[in-house]
């Protein structure tokens, strides 16, 4: 019986995570199952159709108003030119001119409401993230309201300093609302300057200790970044979205990279190790659902701790930094986190620098950046493969498999993947040998079938040749003759007795 263990965790079919448009990228439930690119195109298409419908409605209203005005005066405006005598009506003509001006002003107002400038403003508003789908708006509003409530509850314990902090944060948010046209670097500089000034203010004016200052700064970051998230995460002024798609494609192309090629010190067949691997993958994927940089960093930290636990269980000793980075690369390749580049850039730009540059959060985040950089530059030499093998694997023409001679992965480290110590690998190697035997038996069967087919054709041709030779040696001659009746020449047939009739004798 196979000793193969089943991985515990939540298993989701990968096809359920892809974009509904079929573009191949991961979708997002908040975007109705579409990826960021398809969602933006779909939203712009719906918005453009709505603008066109509104414009058509405005023109229809204008025509109806002109027709109603003409019918109410009993004449078309052009009739005034045909009857110049009407100009001498004096006060009535002035009244009619006044009504015409009012009508024109009303129509102009309606047309102005649906003018191209308003359409441009609507488009710009959509780009700035002010108009979103109802589901997204509801979710964002809930998060914003909850963050504001938590922030106010936290500041109540600070009394007067709390009111000053709240005032400063509100003033900063009002100032940021007028800087929508700034680039990502300028927005990052504004936020970082606010962090620095707020920290200095807490240290100098409020006489706070470093622990209390850090606690207050965490709440400040949560409050302001929750409210700014829609406008500063993956802004259109950057190429973050393009990098996200490129990284996603790159990781998909490297789906064939195995844990043995990366020399990762983890045995996934151990239940505890498998459980930690699943949790690490879940944490790094969950990073995209958070809105606060500190919460995103917390996901990276939890993922890293699960990796250290998996390595420690496998090696039965504490893991080292040399063991951690290859394992993190493997987890990123297996998870393929959505919007990975955007999340990294968002943390870099808007996280509290004191948290990002010090402590374990900063260390784990630095390793994540190194893992992504390694994946982007990964080549044949990085995996100890020949360039030809690497290109075949990347193009999908071949995939790594076990060698039937020693049962190990090609180019794997010493002692890795040995079928003598791993029953699952031994079972897989045995299955491959059975498949090889079946292939040889199938080839022999095909050869026998082809030989039988050739024999049947040869036998048929030989029979036809024998029949042909016999017909040539003994040709058939059909002689025609007239055959008369058996009694044709019997002249005495009339004197023959009648046929014997059967008689019944009584016994």
N, C-alpha and C positions, 0 to 999 in steps of 0.2 A: 504493500500500500504506500502510496506516495506520501512523503513527509512534508510536502509543500504546505506552507502556512498561508492563510489568506490575510491580506492586508485589511486592517480595520480602519474604518473612516467613512466619510461620505463619498460615494462614487457617483459621478455625474458623467453622462455621455458627452464627449467633446462637441458633438454636433449640436447639442442643446445650448452651448455657450457661444456659438458662432453667430455672426450677424444674419438677420432674417433676409437681407438683400442678397445673400450668397456671395459677398465680396471676399470672404475668406478670413476676415478679421473678427476679433471677439466683439460681441455685442454687450450692451449694458441694459439691465432691467429698467433703469431710470429713463433710458432713451427708447423704450418700447422695443427692446431686443435688437436695436441697431447699433452699429459702431459710431464713433464720433463723426466720421466723415459722411456716412450715409444719413445720419440723423440731421446734420446741418443741411445737407442737400434737400432732404425731405421737408424740413422746416421752411427753408427758403422757397421751395416750390409752392407749398401751401400758402405761405405768406404772400407770394407774388400773385397767386390766383385770387386771394382775398382782396388785394389792392385793385386788381383788374375788375373784379365784380363791383367793388365800391365805386370805381371810376365810371363804369357803365351805368350804375344806378344814378350817379350824379348827373350824367348827361341825359338820362331818361327824365329825371325830375326837372331839368332845365327845359327840355322840349315840352313837357306837360305844362309847365308854368307859362311858357311863351304862348302855347296854344290857348290856355285858359285866359290869359290876358287879352289876346287878340279877339277871342269870342266874346269876352265881356264888353269890348268896345265896338263890336259889330263890324270891324274892318281890319284888314291886314295893314301892318305898318307901312307897306309900300303904297297904299292908296292915298296917303298924304301927298305924295308927289304927283298923283294923277289929278288931285283936286286942290290946287293951290289956294282956292278961296277959303279953305278951312283955316288958313293961317291968320285970318282976320277976326277970329273968334275972341281974341283978347284974353280975358282971365281964364277961359276954359282951356285955351292952348297952354297957358302957364301951368294950370293944374295937371293937364295931361303930361306935360314935360316933367313935372315933379314926380308923378306916379311912375313914369318911365325910368327916371333916375333911381327911384326906390327899388323897382323891379330889377334893374341892372345890378344894383348893389347887392341884393339878395342872391341873385344868380352867381355873381362874382364870389360872394362869400362861400357858397356851396362848392363852387369849382376850386376855390383856394384851399378848401378843407381836404379835397382829394387831389391836389396839385402834385407835380413831381417832387416839389420840395418836401411835402409831407411824407411822400413815399420814401424819399431819401432819409428823412428823419426816422421813419419807422424802421428802415433797414439798419440804420446806425444804432438805433435802440436795441434791435435784435442782436447786433454784433456785440454790443456792450453787455449783453446778458440780462437786459431789463424785461424782455418778453420771452417767456419760456412756456412750455406745455403746462397744462394744469397740474399734472401729477408731480412734475419737477418743482413747480412753484410751491405746491402744498408741502412737499418734503423739505424744501429749502426754508420755507417760512417756519415750519415746526422746529428745525434745527436752530434757526436764528432766535426764535422766541425762547427756546429752552436755554440757549447760551446766555441770552440777556438776563433771564430769570436767575440762573446760577450765579452770574456775575454780580447782580444786585444783592443776592443773598450773602455772597461772600464779603462784599464791601460793607454790609451792615455791621459786621463785627469790628470794623476799623473806625467807625464813627466819622469824625471830621476828616481825617486823611482819606477815608473811603469816598466821601463826597467829592473831594478834590480829584482823586484818581478817576472817578466816573466822569467828571467834568472834562478832564484832559482827554479821555478816550473819546467822548462824544465830539469834542472839538476836532480831534484828529480825523474821525470818520467823516465829518462834514467837509473838512479840507480835502480828503481823498476823493470825495464824490465829485469834486470839481476838477480832478486830474485824470479823467478817463482817457485822454489822448496820449498820456505818457507811455513810454515803452516799459518793458518788463524790468530792465535794469534801473530805470528811474523810480518805478514803483517800489522796487526792492530797497533802494537807497532811502526812500522816504520812511518805509517801515522800520528799517534798521536804525535810522536816526531817532525815530520815536522810541524804540526800545532803549537806546542808549540814554536819551534824555530822561525817560521815565525811571530807569535804574539809578541814574545819578540823583534824581529828585528824591527817590526813596531813601537812598543812602545818606544824603546830606540833610534834607529837611525833616524826614520822618524818623531819623536815627534808627533805622531798621537793621537787624542783623542780616548776614548773607543768606541764612536759611529762609527768613521771612521775606526778604526781597525776592528770592527765587520763587517762592510760593506765590507772591503777588504777581510776578512777571508771567508765571504760567497761566494765571487766570486772565491777565491782560491779553496775552497772545491768543488764548482761546476765544475771547470775546471779539476782538477786532478781526481776526482771521476768519471766523465763522461768518461775519458780516461782509467781508471783502472777498470771500472765496470765489464767487461766481465771476467776478471781474478780473481776478489776478491769477487764477489757475488756468494754465494752458491758453494764454491770451493769443489772439490772432496776429498780434504784432511779432510773434516769435515763430520759429519752425519746430516747436515742441511736438506738435501733432505729426509732422512729417518724420521726425526722429522716432516717435512711438511706433509708427507703421513699419519703419525700416528695422527697428530692433525686433519687432514681432515676427517679421519675415525671416530675419537672421536666425532667431531661436528655432523657428519651425524647420528651417533648412538643416539645423544641427540636431534633429530629433534622434539620429542614429548614434550619437555620442553616448557611450556606456559609462557606468560607474567605474569599471576597470580601467578604461582609457584615461580617466582623470586621476586614477590612483587614490580614490576616496576610501578612507578607513571606516566604512560602514557596511555591516552585513544586514541587508534589508530582510533576510529570511528570519531574523530574530524578531519575535512579536513586538518587544519593547522598542526596538530600533525602527521597525516599520511604523509604529504608532507615532513616534517622534518625527519621522520624515513626513508623514501626512499632516501633522500639526504645523510643521515648518512651512510646508507648501501653502496651507490654508492661511497662515499669518501673512506671508508675503503677498498673497492675492488680496487679502483683506485691506492692505494698505491703501488701495485705491478708493475704498468706501469712506475713508476718514476725511474730515475737512480741516482739521487743525494740524499744523506741522508736527507738533509734539506727539499727537496721536499716531501719525504716520511713522514717526521714529519709534514709538512703542511697539508697533507691529514688527518692524525690522529687528528690534531687540528681542522680542519673544521668539521670532523665527530663528535667530542666532543661538539662543539658549537651547532650543530644541535640537539644533544641530550639534551643539557641544554635548548634550545628553546622549544623542545617538552614537557619537564617536566614543564617548566614555564607556557606554555599555558594550560596544564592540571590542574595544581594546582593553577593557577592564583596568583602565588607568586614565588620569586626567588628559584631556585633549590639549594639543599645542596649537599655536597660531598657524603652523605649517599644515596641520590637518584641517583647520577650519576653512581656509579660503577655497581649496578644491571642493569641499563639501558644499559650500555656499554656491559655487558656480553650478554644481550639479542640481541643487534645489531650484535655482533660477531657470535652468534649462528645462526641468520637469514642470515647473509652474507656469512659465511664460506669463508673468504678471501683466495685466492690462495697464496701458498708459504708464509704462515703467519710467521712461525718460521724463515725462511731464511731472510725475511724482518726485523724482530726484531733483529736478529743477525747482519745483515748488518748495521743497524742504530747504534747498540751498539758499533760495532767495528770501524766504520769509520766516524761517525758524529763528528762535532766540539764539543769538550767537554763543551765549554762555553755555547753552546745552549742546549745541552742535560741535563746538570745538573742544569740549572737555567731557570726561566721563565715558561710561560704556556705550551710551547712545551714539556719541560721536565716533567711537571706535568701530562699532558695528556698521554705521552708515558709511564710513570710509571704505570698509571692506566690501560693502554692496556696490559702491561706485567702482572699485577695482574689479569686481566680478563682472560687471557689465562691460567695462573696458576690455577685459580679457576675452569675453564672448565676441565682441565686435572685431577683435584682431586675431581670433583663433585660427590657426592654420595647421598644416600637416606636421610641422616640426613640433608644435605644442602638444600633439597627441602621439608623437613618436611613430608617425605614419609616413609612407612615401607619398610624394605629390600625386602620383597616379591613383593610389588608393583613396586619398582624400577627395580627389575630384570625382571618382566613381561614387563614393558615398554621398557627396554633396548633390550630385546629379540624380541620385536614386537608381543608378544602374546596378549597384551592389549594396549589400548591407553586411555589417560584421556578423560572423557566425563562429561556432566552435570548430576547432580543428579536430578531425576524427582520430588523429594519431595520439595526441596528448590530452585532449579534453580541456584545453585552456583557450582563453581569448587571445587572438593574435596581438602581439606587442604589449601584453599586459605585464604588470610587474611580477617579480618572483613570488611564487606561492599564491597568486591571486587567481581565483576561478578554478582551482584544482577540483576535479570530479571525485577524487579520492576522499576529500574532506567535506564536500558539499553534496548531499543526496539529490538536491534539486538539479544541480548542474549535471550530475551523473545520469539522472533520468532523462534530461534533455539530450545528452550525448547519446544515450541508448536509442532514443526515438529517432535521432538523425541517422544512426546506423541502420535502423529498420527501414527508414525511408530510402536510404541508398540501396539496400537489398531489394526493396520493391521496385526501384527504378531498373536495376539489372534484370530482374525477372520479367518486367514488362518489355524490356528490349528483346529478351530471348523469345517471348511469346509473339512479338511482332515479327521477328525473323521467321519463326515457324509458320505463322499465318501466311507470310509472303511466299515461303517455299511451297506450302500447300496450294496456294493460288496458281503458282507457276506450274506445278504438277498437273492440276486440273486442266489448264489450258493446253499443256503438252499432250495429255491423254485424249482430249477432244480432237486435236489436230491429227493425232495418229489414227483414231477410229475413222475419221473422214477420209484419210488417205487410203486405208485398207478397203473401204467400201468402193472408193473410186477405182482402185486396182482390180478388184473383182469384177466390177461392171465392164471394165475394158477387156478383161480376159474372157469373160463369159457374157457376151451381150445378149440381151433378151430379144427374142423374135416372137411377135404375136401374129399368128396365121389366122386369117378369116376363113370360115367354112359355113356352108348352109346345112343345117341339121333339120331333117324332116321328122315328122311324127313317127312313132314306132310302128304304127299300123297303117302307114300311108300306102304301102304296096300290097296290102292284104286284101285281096278282092272278095274273099269269103267272109268278111267280117259281118256281113248282114245275116249269115246263117249261124252265127254264134249263139249259144243259149243265153238266156237272161241271167243276170247275176243271181247267185244263190241268196235266197232270202232266209233269214233266220226263222225258225219255227219253234214254238213253245210246246213242249211235251209234258203231259201231266204224269207225274210219277206214281 
